[in-house]
Amino acid sequence: MSKLISSRSLAAAVVALALAIPMAAMAQGTSMTTKSFSAVFYLDDPGGCLITSVSHSQVVQTRPKPSTIQDASFVQIWRDLEGRDCATAAGGGSVASILEGISDQPPTEFTIDQRLTNATLKVTIPITFQETGAEASVVVNLITNGVVGQLTPLRSHVTFPGSQPGPVIMHTSEYSRPGMSSGSIFVGTIDYAGTLAGPNSSMSVQTQQSAGPKPRLLH
Protein backbone atom coordinates (compact mmCIF):
# COMPACT_ATOMS: atom_id res chain seq x y z
CA MET A 1 0.00 0.00 0.00
CA SER A 2 1.34 3.43 -0.87
CA LYS A 3 2.34 5.67 1.98
CA LEU A 4 -0.47 7.97 3.09
CA ILE A 5 0.07 11.64 3.71
CA SER A 6 0.37 11.27 7.46
CA SER A 7 -1.77 13.28 9.82
CA ARG A 8 1.39 13.58 11.91
CA SER A 9 3.15 15.24 8.97
CA LEU A 10 0.18 17.50 8.46
CA ALA A 11 0.31 18.42 12.15
CA ALA A 12 3.96 19.45 11.85
CA ALA A 13 2.68 22.91 11.00
CA VAL A 14 1.20 23.02 14.47
CA VAL A 15 4.63 22.45 16.03
CA ALA A 16 6.05 25.23 13.88
CA LEU A 17 3.22 27.48 14.97
CA ALA A 18 3.90 26.68 18.62
CA LEU A 19 7.58 27.48 18.26
CA ALA A 20 6.71 30.76 16.54
CA ILE A 21 4.78 31.97 19.60
CA PRO A 22 6.90 34.43 21.61
CA MET A 23 8.47 32.79 24.66
CA ALA A 24 6.86 35.39 26.92
CA ALA A 25 3.44 34.27 25.71
CA MET A 26 4.36 30.61 26.14
CA ALA A 27 5.42 31.31 29.73
CA GLN A 28 2.01 32.84 30.43
CA GLY A 29 0.40 29.72 29.01
CA THR A 30 -0.65 28.57 25.54
CA SER A 31 -3.19 25.97 24.52
CA MET A 32 -3.96 24.65 21.04
CA THR A 33 -5.67 21.63 19.54
CA THR A 34 -5.23 20.31 16.03
CA LYS A 35 -7.53 17.88 14.29
CA SER A 36 -6.03 16.21 11.21
CA PHE A 37 -7.41 13.89 8.56
CA SER A 38 -5.91 12.31 5.44
CA ALA A 39 -7.17 9.74 2.94
CA VAL A 40 -5.96 8.04 -0.23
CA PHE A 41 -8.13 6.55 -2.99
CA TYR A 42 -7.25 4.43 -6.04
CA LEU A 43 -9.32 4.58 -9.22
CA ASP A 44 -8.95 2.25 -12.21
CA ASP A 45 -8.33 4.11 -15.47
CA PRO A 46 -7.25 2.93 -18.95
CA GLY A 47 -4.19 5.18 -18.79
CA GLY A 48 -3.07 3.82 -15.43
CA CYS A 49 -4.29 3.72 -11.85
CA LEU A 50 -5.27 7.17 -10.52
CA ILE A 51 -4.18 7.94 -6.95
CA THR A 52 -6.02 10.70 -5.08
CA SER A 53 -4.77 12.10 -1.78
CA VAL A 54 -6.89 14.45 0.35
CA SER A 55 -5.98 15.96 3.72
CA HIS A 56 -7.26 18.61 6.09
CA SER A 57 -5.94 20.08 9.32
CA GLN A 58 -7.62 22.51 11.71
CA VAL A 59 -5.75 24.28 14.52
CA VAL A 60 -7.74 25.91 17.31
CA GLN A 61 -5.69 28.11 19.66
CA THR A 62 -7.55 29.09 22.83
CA ARG A 63 -4.65 30.68 24.70
CA PRO A 64 -3.30 33.32 24.55
CA LYS A 65 -6.37 35.35 23.73
CA PRO A 66 -7.92 36.13 21.31
CA SER A 67 -8.75 32.59 20.19
CA THR A 68 -7.90 31.70 16.58
CA ILE A 69 -8.82 28.94 14.12
CA GLN A 70 -6.60 28.00 11.18
CA ASP A 71 -7.60 25.55 8.43
CA ALA A 72 -5.52 23.94 5.70
CA SER A 73 -6.80 21.63 2.94
CA PHE A 74 -4.71 19.78 0.35
CA VAL A 75 -5.53 17.56 -2.61
CA GLN A 76 -3.33 15.90 -5.23
CA ILE A 77 -4.02 13.36 -7.97
CA TRP A 78 -1.31 11.26 -9.63
CA ARG A 79 -1.33 8.68 -12.41
CA ASP A 80 0.68 5.51 -11.77
CA LEU A 81 3.03 4.72 -14.66
CA GLU A 82 4.09 1.19 -13.71
CA GLY A 83 1.03 -1.05 -13.56
CA ARG A 84 -0.24 -0.60 -9.99
CA ASP A 85 -3.21 -2.85 -9.09
CA CYS A 86 -5.92 -0.35 -8.09
CA ALA A 87 -7.96 -2.99 -6.25
CA THR A 88 -5.16 -3.76 -3.77
CA ALA A 89 -2.75 -0.82 -4.34
CA ALA A 90 -0.02 -3.42 -4.90
CA GLY A 91 2.85 -2.84 -7.31
CA GLY A 92 3.43 0.34 -9.22
CA GLY A 93 6.26 2.81 -8.83
CA SER A 94 6.83 6.12 -10.54
CA VAL A 95 3.87 8.48 -10.88
CA ALA A 96 2.96 11.62 -12.83
CA SER A 97 1.12 14.47 -11.13
CA ILE A 98 -2.19 15.39 -12.76
CA LEU A 99 -3.44 18.15 -10.50
CA GLU A 100 -2.98 19.64 -7.06
CA GLY A 101 -4.53 22.29 -4.87
CA ILE A 102 -4.32 23.87 -1.44
CA SER A 103 -6.63 26.13 0.53
CA ASP A 104 -6.64 27.94 3.88
CA GLN A 105 -10.38 28.61 3.75
CA PRO A 106 -12.72 27.05 6.35
CA PRO A 107 -14.42 23.85 5.15
CA THR A 108 -18.18 23.50 4.85
CA GLU A 109 -17.94 20.78 7.50
CA PHE A 110 -15.07 19.12 9.35
CA THR A 111 -15.64 16.92 12.39
CA ILE A 112 -13.71 14.22 14.24
CA ASP A 113 -15.41 12.81 17.32
CA GLN A 114 -13.65 12.54 20.68
CA ARG A 115 -12.80 8.82 20.35
CA LEU A 116 -11.88 9.12 16.65
CA THR A 117 -14.59 6.63 15.70
CA ASN A 118 -15.92 8.73 12.83
CA ALA A 119 -15.12 11.86 10.84
CA THR A 120 -16.72 14.07 8.18
CA LEU A 121 -15.04 16.35 5.65
CA LYS A 122 -16.88 18.61 3.21
CA VAL A 123 -14.67 21.15 1.48
CA THR A 124 -14.07 22.82 -1.88
CA ILE A 125 -10.42 23.27 -2.89
CA PRO A 126 -9.12 25.30 -5.85
CA ILE A 127 -6.83 23.20 -8.08
CA THR A 128 -4.42 23.58 -10.98
CA PHE A 129 -3.87 20.96 -13.71
CA GLN A 130 -0.14 20.36 -14.00
CA GLU A 131 0.13 19.91 -17.78
CA THR A 132 -2.08 22.79 -18.93
CA GLY A 133 -2.11 25.19 -15.99
CA ALA A 134 -5.91 25.29 -16.19
CA GLU A 135 -7.69 26.08 -12.94
CA ALA A 136 -10.79 24.45 -11.47
CA SER A 137 -12.13 23.23 -8.12
CA VAL A 138 -12.44 19.87 -6.41
CA VAL A 139 -15.49 19.22 -4.23
CA VAL A 140 -14.76 16.77 -1.40
CA ASN A 141 -17.53 15.00 0.54
CA LEU A 142 -16.18 12.18 2.71
CA ILE A 143 -17.24 10.21 5.77
CA THR A 144 -14.86 8.01 7.73
CA ASN A 145 -15.28 5.14 10.18
CA GLY A 146 -12.37 4.42 12.50
CA VAL A 147 -10.88 0.94 12.75
CA VAL A 148 -11.96 -0.65 16.07
CA GLY A 149 -9.14 -1.49 18.47
CA GLN A 150 -6.49 0.65 16.78
CA LEU A 151 -6.56 3.89 18.79
CA THR A 152 -2.95 4.92 19.43
CA PRO A 153 -2.01 7.39 22.22
CA LEU A 154 1.13 9.52 22.34
CA ARG A 155 2.33 11.84 25.11
CA SER A 156 5.48 13.95 25.28
CA HIS A 157 6.89 17.18 26.66
CA VAL A 158 9.64 19.56 25.62
CA THR A 159 11.46 21.93 28.00
CA PHE A 160 12.83 25.30 26.90
CA PRO A 161 15.39 25.85 29.69
CA GLY A 162 16.82 29.18 28.55
CA SER A 163 13.62 31.21 28.71
CA GLN A 164 12.94 34.07 31.10
CA PRO A 165 11.84 34.28 33.86
CA GLY A 166 12.34 30.50 33.97
CA PRO A 167 11.91 27.20 32.07
CA VAL A 168 8.86 26.76 29.84
CA ILE A 169 7.43 23.28 29.26
CA MET A 170 5.36 22.31 26.20
CA HIS A 171 3.12 19.29 26.85
CA THR A 172 1.75 17.31 23.89
CA SER A 173 -1.04 14.73 23.96
CA GLU A 174 -2.14 12.98 20.76
CA TYR A 175 -4.47 10.19 19.69
CA SER A 176 -4.58 8.68 16.21
CA ARG A 177 -6.59 5.98 14.46
CA PRO A 178 -6.71 4.51 10.94
CA GLY A 179 -10.07 4.56 9.18
CA MET A 180 -12.12 3.58 6.16
CA SER A 181 -13.28 6.57 4.11
CA SER A 182 -15.98 6.72 1.46
CA GLY A 183 -17.89 9.40 -0.41
CA SER A 184 -17.04 11.56 -3.41
CA ILE A 185 -14.20 13.73 -4.74
CA PHE A 186 -15.58 15.52 -7.78
CA VAL A 187 -13.64 17.51 -10.36
CA GLY A 188 -16.35 18.61 -12.74
CA THR A 189 -18.43 15.50 -13.41
CA ILE A 190 -15.64 13.00 -12.63
CA ASP A 191 -15.59 11.33 -9.21
CA TYR A 192 -12.03 10.38 -8.19
CA ALA A 193 -13.02 8.60 -4.96
CA GLY A 194 -12.20 5.02 -5.86
CA THR A 195 -12.06 2.11 -3.43
CA LEU A 196 -9.43 0.14 -1.55
CA ALA A 197 -9.64 -3.19 0.25
CA GLY A 198 -8.32 -1.98 3.60
CA PRO A 199 -7.91 1.16 5.75
CA ASN A 200 -7.28 4.15 3.48
CA SER A 201 -7.32 7.07 5.90
CA SER A 202 -5.92 8.40 9.15
CA MET A 203 -7.37 10.65 11.87
CA SER A 204 -5.61 12.35 14.75
CA VAL A 205 -6.35 14.85 17.50
CA GLN A 206 -3.41 16.59 19.15
CA THR A 207 -3.42 18.99 22.11
CA GLN A 208 -0.45 21.17 23.06
CA GLN A 209 -0.18 23.24 26.21
CA SER A 210 2.70 25.31 27.54
CA ALA A 211 3.34 26.67 31.02
CA GLY A 212 6.11 28.66 32.64
CA PRO A 213 7.07 29.39 36.26
CA LYS A 214 4.46 30.84 38.54
CA PRO A 215 4.77 34.58 39.23
CA ARG A 216 6.82 35.39 42.30
CA LEU A 217 5.06 36.99 45.25
CA LEU A 218 6.28 40.41 46.36
CA HIS A 219 7.03 40.81 50.06
C-alpha positions in Angstrom: 0.0 0.0 0.0 1.3 3.4 -0.9 2.3 5.7 2.0 -0.5 8.0 3.1 0.1 11.6 3.7 0.4 11.3 7.5 -1.8 13.3 9.8 1.4 13.6 11.9 3.1 15.2 9.0 0.2 17.5 8.5 0.3 18.4 12.1 4.0 19.4 11.9 2.7 22.9 11.0 1.2 23.0 14.5 4.6 22.5 16.0 6.1 25.2 13.9 3.2 27.5 15.0 3.9 26.7 18.6 7.6 27.5 18.3 6.7 30.8 16.5 4.8 32.0 19.6 6.9 34.4 21.6 8.5 32.8 24.7 6.9 35.4 26.9 3.4 34.3 25.7 4.4 30.6 26.1 5.4 31.3 29.7 2.0 32.8 30.4 0.4 29.7 29.0 -0.7 28.6 25.5 -3.2 26.0 24.5 -4.0 24.7 21.0 -5.7 21.6 19.5 -5.2 20.3 16.0 -7.5 17.9 14.3 -6.0 16.2 11.2 -7.4 13.9 8.6 -5.9 12.3 5.4 -7.2 9.7 2.9 -6.0 8.0 -0.2 -8.1 6.5 -3.0 -7.2 4.4 -6.0 -9.3 4.6 -9.2 -8.9 2.2 -12.2 -8.3 4.1 -15.5 -7.3 2.9 -19.0 -4.2 5.2 -18.8 -3.1 3.8 -15.4 -4.3 3.7 -11.8 -5.3 7.2 -10.5 -4.2 7.9 -6.9 -6.0 10.7 -5.1 -4.8 12.1 -1.8 -6.9 14.5 0.3 -6.0 16.0 3.7 -7.3 18.6 6.1 -5.9 20.1 9.3 -7.6 22.5 11.7 -5.8 24.3 14.5 -7.7 25.9 17.3 -5.7 28.1 19.7 -7.6 29.1 22.8 -4.6 30.7 24.7 -3.3 33.3 24.6 -6.4 35.4 23.7 -7.9 36.1 21.3 -8.7 32.6 20.2 -7.9 31.7 16.6 -8.8 28.9 14.1 -6.6 28.0 11.2 -7.6 25.6 8.4 -5.5 23.9 5.7 -6.8 21.6 2.9 -4.7 19.8 0.4 -5.5 17.6 -2.6 -3.3 15.9 -5.2 -4.0 13.4 -8.0 -1.3 11.3 -9.6 -1.3 8.7 -12.4 0.7 5.5 -11.8 3.0 4.7 -14.7 4.1 1.2 -13.7 1.0 -1.1 -13.6 -0.2 -0.6 -10.0 -3.2 -2.8 -9.1 -5.9 -0.3 -8.1 -8.0 -3.0 -6.2 -5.2 -3.8 -3.8 -2.7 -0.8 -4.3 0.0 -3.4 -4.9 2.8 -2.8 -7.3 3.4 0.3 -9.2 6.3 2.8 -8.8 6.8 6.1 -10.5 3.9 8.5 -10.9 3.0 11.6 -12.8 1.1 14.5 -11.1 -2.2 15.4 -12.8 -3.4 18.2 -10.5 -3.0 19.6 -7.1 -4.5 22.3 -4.9 -4.3 23.9 -1.4 -6.6 26.1 0.5 -6.6 27.9 3.9 -10.4 28.6 3.8 -12.7 27.1 6.4 -14.4 23.8 5.2 -18.2 23.5 4.9 -17.9 20.8 7.5 -15.1 19.1 9.4 -15.6 16.9 12.4 -13.7 14.2 14.2 -15.4 12.8 17.3 -13.7 12.5 20.7 -12.8 8.8 20.3 -11.9 9.1 16.6 -14.6 6.6 15.7 -15.9 8.7 12.8 -15.1 11.9 10.8 -16.7 14.1 8.2 -15.0 16.4 5.7 -16.9 18.6 3.2 -14.7 21.2 1.5 -14.1 22.8 -1.9 -10.4 23.3 -2.9 -9.1 25.3 -5.9 -6.8 23.2 -8.1 -4.4 23.6 -11.0 -3.9 21.0 -13.7 -0.1 20.4 -14.0 0.1 19.9 -17.8 -2.1 22.8 -18.9 -2.1 25.2 -16.0 -5.9 25.3 -16.2 -7.7 26.1 -12.9 -10.8 24.4 -11.5 -12.1 23.2 -8.1 -12.4 19.9 -6.4 -15.5 19.2 -4.2 -14.8 16.8 -1.4 -17.5 15.0 0.5 -16.2 12.2 2.7 -17.2 10.2 5.8 -14.9 8.0 7.7 -15.3 5.1 10.2 -12.4 4.4 12.5 -10.9 0.9 12.8 -12.0 -0.6 16.1 -9.1 -1.5 18.5 -6.5 0.6 16.8 -6.6 3.9 18.8 -2.9 4.9 19.4 -2.0 7.4 22.2 1.1 9.5 22.3 2.3 11.8 25.1 5.5 14.0 25.3 6.9 17.2 26.7 9.6 19.6 25.6 11.5 21.9 28.0 12.8 25.3 26.9 15.4 25.8 29.7 16.8 29.2 28.6 13.6 31.2 28.7 12.9 34.1 31.1 11.8 34.3 33.9 12.3 30.5 34.0 11.9 27.2 32.1 8.9 26.8 29.8 7.4 23.3 29.3 5.4 22.3 26.2 3.1 19.3 26.9 1.7 17.3 23.9 -1.0 14.7 24.0 -2.1 13.0 20.8 -4.5 10.2 19.7 -4.6 8.7 16.2 -6.6 6.0 14.5 -6.7 4.5 10.9 -10.1 4.6 9.2 -12.1 3.6 6.2 -13.3 6.6 4.1 -16.0 6.7 1.5 -17.9 9.4 -0.4 -17.0 11.6 -3.4 -14.2 13.7 -4.7 -15.6 15.5 -7.8 -13.6 17.5 -10.4 -16.4 18.6 -12.7 -18.4 15.5 -13.4 -15.6 13.0 -12.6 -15.6 11.3 -9.2 -12.0 10.4 -8.2 -13.0 8.6 -5.0 -12.2 5.0 -5.9 -12.1 2.1 -3.4 -9.4 0.1 -1.5 -9.6 -3.2 0.3 -8.3 -2.0 3.6 -7.9 1.2 5.7 -7.3 4.2 3.5 -7.3 7.1 5.9 -5.9 8.4 9.1 -7.4 10.7 11.9 -5.6 12.4 14.7 -6.4 14.9 17.5 -3.4 16.6 19.2 -3.4 19.0 22.1 -0.4 21.2 23.1 -0.2 23.2 26.2 2.7 25.3 27.5 3.3 26.7 31.0 6.1 28.7 32.6 7.1 29.4 36.3 4.5 30.8 38.5 4.8 34.6 39.2 6.8 35.4 42.3 5.1 37.0 45.3 6.3 40.4 46.4 7.0 40.8 50.1 
